Amino acid sequence: MPLDPGNIAATSGMSKAIFEQMDAVLSPAFSKLPAEDLDKAREGWRKLSFAIAGGVVAHIVANMEIYGIEVTGNLQQIGTVTLSQSGATIGHVK
């Protein structure tokens, strides 16, 4: 599964999942606001969700370490595994 931060509208990826949780937790506290004010708050939550998701993905990519990879079965394909943000090859599958 790719690390997908989503988009600033929080309609996809990690930003969507974060926004959905924020909305579920925060909306009840704002339920007495006029609808347009709640919509404005949600717009801010969408942007915040995207900022959080982008930071999480950037942090994981920059600090990722992989240990203990085990492969079982018959590998039919030879390829290259690229696991860094810079695109540097760090290993081969044979």
N, CA, C and O atoms as a Tinker XYZ file with bonds, in Angstrom:
   376  protein
     1  N      0.844000   -1.170000    0.000000    73     2
     2  CA     0.000000    0.000000    0.000000    64     1     3
     3  C      0.894000    1.238000    0.000000    63     2     4     5
     4  O      1.789000    1.351000    0.838000    81     3
     5  N      0.666000    2.157000   -0.919000    73     3     6
     6  CA     1.483000    3.373000   -0.954000    64     5     7
     7  C      1.104000    4.328000    0.172000    63     6     8     9
     8  O     -0.024000    4.315000    0.664000    81     7
     9  N      2.052000    5.141000    0.562000    73     7    10
    10  CA     1.775000    6.200000    1.534000    64     9    11
    11  C      1.214000    7.382000    0.758000    63    10    12    13
    12  O      1.947000    8.073000    0.049000    81    11
    13  N     -0.077000    7.611000    0.891000    73    11    14
    14  CA    -0.761000    8.649000    0.126000    64    13    15
    15  C     -1.312000    9.703000    1.080000    63    14    16    17
    16  O     -2.285000    9.442000    1.788000    81    15
    17  N     -0.700000   10.901000    1.111000    73    15    18
    18  CA    -1.200000   11.926000    2.007000    64    17    19
    19  C     -2.563000   12.477000    1.597000    63    18    20    21
    20  O     -3.239000   13.113000    2.405000    81    19
    21  N     -2.971000   12.241000    0.358000    73    19    22
    22  CA    -4.260000   12.743000   -0.119000    64    21    23
    23  C     -4.129000   14.124000   -0.710000    63    22    24    25
    24  O     -3.144000   14.431000   -1.382000    81    23
    25  N     -5.133000   14.969000   -0.459000    73    23    26
    26  CA    -5.135000   16.305000   -1.044000    64    25    27
    27  C     -5.670000   17.320000   -0.040000    63    26    28    29
    28  O     -6.207000   16.948000    1.003000    81    27
    29  N     -5.523000   18.592000   -0.360000    73    27    30
    30  CA    -5.899000   19.659000    0.567000    64    29    31
    31  C     -7.400000   19.704000    0.833000    63    30    32    33
    32  O     -7.830000   20.257000    1.846000    81    31
    33  N     -8.200000   19.131000   -0.062000    73    31    34
    34  CA    -9.651000   19.063000    0.150000    64    33    35
    35  C    -10.037000   17.881000    1.038000    63    34    36    37
    36  O    -11.206000   17.721000    1.387000    81    35
    37  N     -9.057000   17.056000    1.401000    73    35    38
    38  CA    -9.271000   15.884000    2.264000    64    37    39
    39  C    -10.323000   14.942000    1.691000    63    38    40    41
    40  O    -11.187000   14.439000    2.409000    81    39
    41  N    -10.234000   14.715000    0.380000    73    39    42
    42  CA   -11.182000   13.807000   -0.270000    64    41    43
    43  C    -10.562000   12.466000   -0.615000    63    42    44    45
    44  O    -11.222000   11.599000   -1.189000    81    43
    45  N     -9.290000   12.293000   -0.266000    73    43    46
    46  CA    -8.628000   11.022000   -0.571000    64    45    47
    47  C     -7.465000   10.806000    0.398000    63    46    48    49
    48  O     -7.042000   11.718000    1.109000    81    47
    49  N     -6.965000    9.575000    0.401000    73    47    50
    50  CA    -5.769000    9.233000    1.154000    64    49    51
    51  C     -5.871000    9.455000    2.655000    63    50    52    53
    52  O     -6.954000    9.453000    3.239000    81    51
    53  N     -4.697000    9.648000    3.257000    73    51    54
    54  CA    -4.595000    9.811000    4.700000    64    53    55
    55  C     -5.316000   11.066000    5.175000    63    54    56    57
    56  O     -5.901000   11.063000    6.257000    81    55
    57  N     -5.286000   12.140000    4.387000    73    55    58
    58  CA    -5.960000   13.365000    4.818000    64    57    59
    59  C     -7.462000   13.149000    4.958000    63    58    60    61
    60  O     -8.086000   13.748000    5.834000    81    59
    61  N     -8.056000   12.310000    4.118000    73    59    62
    62  CA    -9.485000   12.003000    4.230000    64    61    63
    63  C     -9.773000   11.255000    5.531000    63    62    64    65
    64  O    -10.732000   11.571000    6.236000    81    63
    65  N     -8.944000   10.267000    5.843000    73    63    66
    66  CA    -9.147000    9.496000    7.071000    64    65    67
    67  C     -8.985000   10.378000    8.304000    63    66    68    69
    68  O     -9.755000   10.253000    9.257000    81    67
    69  N     -7.994000   11.269000    8.298000    73    67    70
    70  CA    -7.786000   12.173000    9.429000    64    69    71
    71  C     -8.960000   13.135000    9.553000    63    70    72    73
    72  O     -9.470000   13.354000   10.652000    81    71
    73  N     -9.396000   13.717000    8.423000    73    71    74
    74  CA   -10.527000   14.650000    8.465000    64    73    75
    75  C    -11.789000   13.977000    8.996000    63    74    76    77
    76  O    -12.510000   14.563000    9.803000    81    75
    77  N    -12.058000   12.762000    8.553000    73    75    78
    78  CA   -13.258000   12.064000    9.009000    64    77    79
    79  C    -13.244000   11.876000   10.528000    63    78    80    81
    80  O    -14.277000   12.016000   11.183000    81    79
    81  N    -12.081000   11.563000   11.079000    73    79    82
    82  CA   -11.973000   11.415000   12.532000    64    81    83
    83  C    -12.122000   12.762000   13.237000    63    82    84    85
    84  O    -12.823000   12.867000   14.244000    81    83
    85  N    -11.460000   13.791000   12.703000    73    83    86
    86  CA   -11.577000   15.122000   13.302000    64    85    87
    87  C    -13.026000   15.600000   13.277000    63    86    88    89
    88  O    -13.525000   16.139000   14.265000    81    87
    89  N    -13.691000   15.404000   12.157000    73    87    90
    90  CA   -15.074000   15.846000   12.020000    64    89    91
    91  C    -15.981000   15.118000   13.010000    63    90    92    93
    92  O    -16.853000   15.728000   13.628000    81    91
    93  N    -15.768000   13.801000   13.157000    73    91    94
    94  CA   -16.587000   13.019000   14.086000    64    93    95
    95  C    -16.378000   13.470000   15.530000    63    94    96    97
    96  O    -17.327000   13.496000   16.315000    81    95
    97  N    -15.155000   13.821000   15.881000    73    95    98
    98  CA   -14.846000   14.211000   17.263000    64    97    99
    99  C    -15.228000   15.673000   17.531000    63    98   100   101
   100  O    -15.753000   15.990000   18.598000    81    99
   101  N    -14.965000   16.558000   16.568000    73    99   102
   102  CA   -15.134000   17.989000   16.814000    64   101   103
   103  C    -16.515000   18.541000   16.475000    63   102   104   105
   104  O    -16.958000   19.499000   17.108000    81   103
   105  N    -17.199000   17.969000   15.504000    73   103   106
   106  CA   -18.492000   18.507000   15.073000    64   105   107
   107  C    -19.518000   18.630000   16.199000    63   106   108   109
   108  O    -20.209000   19.647000   16.267000    81   107
   109  N    -19.648000   17.648000   17.076000    73   107   110
   110  CA   -20.650000   17.799000   18.139000    64   109   111
   111  C    -20.452000   19.050000   18.998000    63   110   112   113
   112  O    -21.428000   19.661000   19.435000    81   111
   113  N    -19.219000   19.427000   19.238000    73   111   114
   114  CA   -18.952000   20.614000   20.051000    64   113   115
   115  C    -19.348000   21.903000   19.333000    63   114   116   117
   116  O    -19.557000   22.936000   19.969000    81   115
   117  N    -19.448000   21.835000   18.009000    73   115   118
   118  CA   -19.787000   23.007000   17.205000    64   117   119
   119  C    -21.213000   22.941000   16.661000    63   118   120   121
   120  O    -21.581000   23.733000   15.793000    81   119
   121  N    -22.008000   22.015000   17.158000    73   119   122
   122  CA   -23.336000   21.766000   16.592000    64   121   123
   123  C    -24.300000   22.941000   16.734000    63   122   124   125
   124  O    -25.280000   23.026000   15.994000    81   123
   125  N    -24.036000   23.840000   17.669000    73   123   126
   126  CA   -24.938000   24.979000   17.868000    64   125   127
   127  C    -24.573000   26.180000   16.989000    63   126   128   129
   128  O    -25.283000   27.185000   16.979000    81   127
   129  N    -23.477000   26.071000   16.263000    73   127   130
   130  CA   -23.089000   27.152000   15.350000    64   129   131
   131  C    -24.014000   27.168000   14.133000    63   130   132   133
   132  O    -24.603000   26.146000   13.780000    81   131
   133  N    -24.135000   28.331000   13.498000    73   131   134
   134  CA   -24.836000   28.358000   12.213000    64   133   135
   135  C    -24.117000   27.447000   11.206000    63   134   136   137
   136  O    -22.900000   27.272000   11.277000    81   135
   137  N    -24.867000   26.884000   10.291000    73   135   138
   138  CA   -24.315000   25.921000    9.327000    64   137   139
   139  C    -23.122000   26.488000    8.563000    63   138   140   141
   140  O    -22.152000   25.771000    8.315000    81   139
   141  N    -23.180000   27.747000    8.192000    73   139   142
   142  CA   -22.065000   28.315000    7.415000    64   141   143
   143  C    -20.795000   28.428000    8.262000    63   142   144   145
   144  O    -19.689000   28.298000    7.736000    81   143
   145  N    -20.942000   28.667000    9.556000    73   143   146
   146  CA   -19.767000   28.711000   10.431000    64   145   147
   147  C    -19.159000   27.316000   10.613000    63   146   148   149
   148  O    -17.938000   27.166000   10.654000    81   147
   149  N    -20.013000   26.306000   10.722000    73   147   150
   150  CA   -19.516000   24.930000   10.815000    64   149   151
   151  C    -18.803000   24.540000    9.519000    63   150   152   153
   152  O    -17.775000   23.863000    9.555000    81   151
   153  N    -19.344000   24.962000    8.382000    73   151   154
   154  CA   -18.687000   24.694000    7.101000    64   153   155
   155  C    -17.303000   25.337000    7.042000    63   154   156   157
   156  O    -16.359000   24.736000    6.528000    81   155
   157  N    -17.180000   26.552000    7.564000    73   155   158
   158  CA   -15.874000   27.234000    7.598000    64   157   159
   159  C    -14.903000   26.482000    8.504000    63   158   160   161
   160  O    -13.728000   26.327000    8.172000    81   159
   161  N    -15.396000   26.021000    9.640000    73   159   162
   162  CA   -14.540000   25.244000   10.540000    64   161   163
   163  C    -14.079000   23.967000    9.858000    63   162   164   165
   164  O    -12.908000   23.600000    9.948000    81   163
   165  N    -14.992000   23.288000    9.178000    73   163   166
   166  CA   -14.632000   22.047000    8.477000    64   165   167
   167  C    -13.599000   22.302000    7.383000    63   166   168   169
   168  O    -12.730000   21.462000    7.147000    81   167
   169  N    -13.682000   23.441000    6.720000    73   167   170
   170  CA   -12.676000   23.765000    5.703000    64   169   171
   171  C    -11.295000   23.863000    6.343000    63   170   172   173
   172  O    -10.311000   23.390000    5.774000    81   171
   173  N    -11.221000   24.463000    7.503000    73   171   174
   174  CA    -9.955000   24.524000    8.234000    64   173   175
   175  C     -9.483000   23.147000    8.658000    63   174   176   177
   176  O     -8.291000   22.851000    8.588000    81   175
   177  N    -10.411000   22.295000    9.101000    73   175   178
   178  CA   -10.048000   20.931000    9.497000    64   177   179
   179  C     -9.512000   20.141000    8.307000    63   178   180   181
   180  O     -8.604000   19.322000    8.455000    81   179
   181  N    -10.083000   20.393000    7.115000    73   179   182
   182  CA    -9.583000   19.702000    5.909000    64   181   183
   183  C     -8.129000   20.083000    5.643000    63   182   184   185
   184  O     -7.287000   19.223000    5.383000    81   183
   185  N     -7.847000   21.378000    5.710000    73   183   186
   186  CA    -6.468000   21.846000    5.474000    64   185   187
   187  C     -5.527000   21.311000    6.540000    63   186   188   189
   188  O     -4.413000   20.885000    6.233000    81   187
   189  N     -5.970000   21.333000    7.790000    73   187   190
   190  CA    -5.156000   20.799000    8.880000    64   189   191
   191  C     -4.922000   19.304000    8.688000    63   190   192   193
   192  O     -3.819000   18.816000    8.937000    81   191
   193  N     -5.937000   18.576000    8.253000    73   191   194
   194  CA    -5.803000   17.137000    8.004000    64   193   195
   195  C     -4.758000   16.858000    6.939000    63   194   196   197
   196  O     -3.956000   15.933000    7.070000    81   195
   197  N     -4.770000   17.668000    5.875000    73   195   198
   198  CA    -3.778000   17.489000    4.810000    64   197   199
   199  C     -2.377000   17.824000    5.313000    63   198   200   201
   200  O     -1.415000   17.137000    4.971000    81   199
   201  N     -2.256000   18.868000    6.117000    73   199   202
   202  CA    -0.946000   19.233000    6.671000    64   201   203
   203  C     -0.411000   18.116000    7.564000    63   202   204   205
   204  O      0.770000   17.775000    7.490000    81   203
   205  N     -1.272000   17.547000    8.404000    73   203   206
   206  CA    -0.850000   16.451000    9.274000    64   205   207
   207  C     -0.444000   15.242000    8.443000    63   206   208   209
   208  O      0.607000   14.648000    8.684000    81   207
   209  N     -1.267000   14.873000    7.465000    73   207   210
   210  CA    -0.967000   13.711000    6.627000    64   209   211
   211  C      0.339000   13.903000    5.867000    63   210   212   213
   212  O      1.149000   12.980000    5.782000    81   211
   213  N      0.546000   15.091000    5.318000    73   211   214
   214  CA     1.783000   15.365000    4.599000    64   213   215
   215  C      3.000000   15.249000    5.501000    63   214   216   217
   216  O      4.030000   14.711000    5.095000    81   215
   217  N      2.883000   15.752000    6.725000    73   215   218
   218  CA     3.981000   15.650000    7.685000    64   217   219
   219  C      4.261000   14.216000    8.093000    63   218   220   221
   220  O      5.419000   13.814000    8.207000    81   219
   221  N      3.204000   13.441000    8.313000    73   219   222
   222  CA     3.382000   12.035000    8.685000    64   221   223
   223  C      4.076000   11.271000    7.560000    63   222   224   225
   224  O      5.037000   10.542000    7.805000    81   223
   225  N      3.593000   11.436000    6.327000    73   223   226
   226  CA     4.199000   10.724000    5.197000    64   225   227
   227  C      5.644000   11.155000    4.999000    63   226   228   229
   228  O      6.514000   10.307000    4.798000    81   227
   229  N      5.919000   12.446000    5.051000    73   227   230
   230  CA     7.295000   12.932000    4.884000    64   229   231
   231  C      8.204000   12.363000    5.968000    63   230   232   233
   232  O      9.338000   11.976000    5.685000    81   231
   233  N      7.720000   12.310000    7.197000    73   231   234
   234  CA     8.515000   11.775000    8.293000    64   233   235
   235  C      8.797000   10.284000    8.097000    63   234   236   237
   236  O      9.926000    9.833000    8.293000    81   235
   237  N      7.792000    9.534000    7.718000    73   235   238
   238  CA     7.991000    8.098000    7.490000    64   237   239
   239  C      8.985000    7.857000    6.372000    63   238   240   241
   240  O      9.880000    7.022000    6.504000    81   239
   241  N      8.838000    8.579000    5.272000    73   239   242
   242  CA     9.750000    8.394000    4.136000    64   241   243
   243  C     11.177000    8.762000    4.522000    63   242   244   245
   244  O     12.119000    8.064000    4.150000    81   243
   245  N     11.341000    9.847000    5.262000    73   243   246
   246  CA    12.686000   10.304000    5.632000    64   245   247
   247  C     13.352000    9.415000    6.675000    63   246   248   249
   248  O     14.580000    9.375000    6.754000    81   247
   249  N     12.570000    8.708000    7.471000    73   247   250
   250  CA    13.123000    7.963000    8.602000    64   249   251
   251  C     12.853000    6.468000    8.553000    63   250   252   253
   252  O     13.068000    5.770000    9.544000    81   251
   253  N     12.388000    5.968000    7.424000    73   251   254
   254  CA    12.010000    4.572000    7.314000    64   253   255
   255  C     13.216000    3.647000    7.440000    63   254   256   257
   256  O     14.255000    3.868000    6.818000    81   255
   257  N     13.061000    2.629000    8.241000    73   255   258
   258  CA    14.043000    1.558000    8.342000    64   257   259
   259  C     13.269000    0.255000    8.262000    63   258   260   261
   260  O     12.207000    0.116000    8.869000    81   259
   261  N     13.799000   -0.690000    7.519000    73   259   262
   262  CA    13.121000   -1.968000    7.342000    64   261   263
   263  C     14.024000   -3.067000    7.870000    63   262   264   265
   264  O     15.197000   -3.157000    7.505000    81   263
   265  N     13.467000   -3.892000    8.726000    73   263   266
   266  CA    14.213000   -4.988000    9.334000    64   265   267
   267  C     13.472000   -6.300000    9.124000    63   266   268   269
   268  O     12.248000   -6.320000    9.003000    81   267
   269  N     14.214000   -7.381000    9.083000    73   267   270
   270  CA    13.648000   -8.726000    9.145000    64   269   271
   271  C     12.735000   -9.111000    8.005000    63   270   272   273
   272  O     11.708000   -9.750000    8.237000    81   271
   273  N     13.071000   -8.747000    6.785000    73   271   274
   274  CA    12.248000   -9.145000    5.649000    64   273   275
   275  C     12.473000  -10.625000    5.374000    63   274   276   277
   276  O     13.612000  -11.078000    5.262000    81   275
   277  N     11.399000  -11.359000    5.269000    73   275   278
   278  CA    11.467000  -12.775000    4.941000    64   277   279
   279  C     10.616000  -13.033000    3.714000    63   278   280   281
   280  O      9.509000  -12.510000    3.590000    81   279
   281  N     11.139000  -13.841000    2.814000    73   279   282
   282  CA    10.408000  -14.184000    1.603000    64   281   283
   283  C     10.291000  -15.693000    1.546000    63   282   284   285
   284  O     11.271000  -16.415000    1.730000    81   283
   285  N      9.083000  -16.160000    1.289000    73   283   286
   286  CA     8.867000  -17.592000    1.141000    64   285   287
   287  C      8.224000  -17.849000   -0.205000    63   286   288   289
   288  O      7.658000  -16.944000   -0.817000    81   287
   289  N      8.312000  -19.064000   -0.656000    73   287   290
   290  CA     7.706000  -19.424000   -1.933000    64   289   291
   291  C      8.675000  -19.278000   -3.082000    63   290   292   293
   292  O      9.860000  -19.016000   -2.877000    81   291
   293  N      8.178000  -19.444000   -4.273000    73   291   294
   294  CA     8.979000  -19.411000   -5.487000    64   293   295
   295  C      8.902000  -18.019000   -6.108000    63   294   296   297
   296  O      7.856000  -17.619000   -6.619000    81   295
   297  N     10.006000  -17.287000   -6.062000    73   295   298
   298  CA    10.036000  -15.969000   -6.685000    64   297   299
   299  C     10.250000  -16.132000   -8.180000    63   298   300   301
   300  O     11.265000  -16.678000   -8.614000    81   299
   301  N      9.312000  -15.666000   -8.948000    73   299   302
   302  CA     9.360000  -15.832000  -10.395000    64   301   303
   303  C     10.007000  -14.662000  -11.121000    63   302   304   305
   304  O     10.329000  -14.768000  -12.304000    81   303
   305  N     10.197000  -13.564000  -10.436000    73   303   306
   306  CA    10.638000  -12.360000  -11.110000    64   305   307
   307  C     11.883000  -11.797000  -10.442000    63   306   308   309
   308  O     12.000000  -11.810000   -9.217000    81   307
   309  N     12.807000  -11.306000  -11.251000    73   307   310
   310  CA    13.983000  -10.623000  -10.729000    64   309   311
   311  C     13.739000   -9.137000  -10.907000    63   310   312   313
   312  O     13.333000   -8.697000  -11.982000    81   311
   313  N     13.983000   -8.364000   -9.866000    73   311   314
   314  CA    13.742000   -6.933000   -9.957000    64   313   315
   315  C     14.583000   -6.181000   -8.966000    63   314   316   317
   316  O     15.366000   -6.773000   -8.223000    81   315
   317  N     14.424000   -4.887000   -8.952000    73   315   318
   318  CA    15.152000   -4.012000   -8.052000    64   317   319
   319  C     14.170000   -3.402000   -7.068000    63   318   320   321
   320  O     13.069000   -3.002000   -7.446000    81   319
   321  N     14.566000   -3.334000   -5.821000    73   319   322
   322  CA    13.738000   -2.719000   -4.789000    64   321   323
   323  C     14.309000   -1.336000   -4.505000    63   322   324   325
   324  O     15.488000   -1.205000   -4.178000    81   323
   325  N     13.493000   -0.320000   -4.626000    73   323   326
   326  CA    13.911000    1.043000   -4.337000    64   325   327
   327  C     13.097000    1.539000   -3.158000    63   326   328   329
   328  O     11.870000    1.600000   -3.235000    81   327
   329  N     13.766000    1.894000   -2.067000    73   327   330
   330  CA    13.069000    2.245000   -0.840000    64   329   331
   331  C     13.453000    3.601000   -0.282000    63   330   332   333
   332  O     13.245000    3.842000    0.907000    81   331
   333  N     13.991000    4.479000   -1.071000    73   331   334
   334  CA    14.365000    5.779000   -0.520000    64   333   335
   335  C     13.707000    6.899000   -1.308000    63   334   336   337
   336  O     13.350000    6.728000   -2.474000    81   335
   337  N     13.553000    8.034000   -0.664000    73   335   338
   338  CA    12.932000    9.181000   -1.304000    64   337   339
   339  C     13.776000    9.673000   -2.482000    63   338   340   341
   340  O     13.235000   10.174000   -3.467000    81   339
   341  N     15.094000    9.530000   -2.380000    73   339   342
   342  CA    15.969000   10.007000   -3.443000    64   341   343
   343  C     15.996000    9.073000   -4.639000    63   342   344   345
   344  O     16.513000    9.433000   -5.697000    81   343
   345  N     15.440000    7.867000   -4.481000    73   343   346
   346  CA    15.421000    6.916000   -5.579000    64   345   347
   347  C     16.638000    6.014000   -5.623000    63   346   348   349
   348  O     16.800000    5.254000   -6.577000    81   347
   349  N     17.496000    6.078000   -4.619000    73   347   350
   350  CA    18.686000    5.246000   -4.598000    64   349   351
   351  C     18.303000    3.774000   -4.420000    63   350   352   353
   352  O     17.448000    3.441000   -3.599000    81   351
   353  N     18.930000    2.923000   -5.178000    73   351   354
   354  CA    18.680000    1.491000   -5.075000    64   353   355
   355  C     19.416000    0.944000   -3.868000    63   354   356   357
   356  O     20.616000    1.167000   -3.704000    81   355
   357  N     18.697000    0.234000   -3.035000    73   355   358
   358  CA    19.357000   -0.299000   -1.835000    64   357   359
   359  C     19.357000   -1.811000   -1.791000    63   358   360   361
   360  O     19.896000   -2.390000   -0.847000    81   359
   361  N     18.785000   -2.459000   -2.754000    73   359   362
   362  CA    18.790000   -3.912000   -2.713000    64   361   363
   363  C     18.238000   -4.511000   -3.990000    63   362   364   365
   364  O     17.665000   -3.812000   -4.825000    81   363
   365  N     18.416000   -5.791000   -4.127000    73   363   366
   366  CA    17.925000   -6.515000   -5.300000    64   365   367
   367  C     17.116000   -7.727000   -4.857000    63   366   368   369
   368  O     17.408000   -8.345000   -3.833000    81   367
   369  N     16.115000   -8.051000   -5.627000    73   367   370
   370  CA    15.358000   -9.278000   -5.417000    64   369   371
   371  C     15.843000  -10.245000   -6.466000    63   370   372   373
   372  O     15.798000   -9.945000   -7.659000    81   371
   373  N     16.313000  -11.420000   -6.031000    73   371   374
   374  CA    16.822000  -12.429000   -6.986000    64   373   375
   375  C     16.108000  -13.732000   -6.776000    63   374   376
   376  O     16.386000  -14.707000   -7.474000    81   375
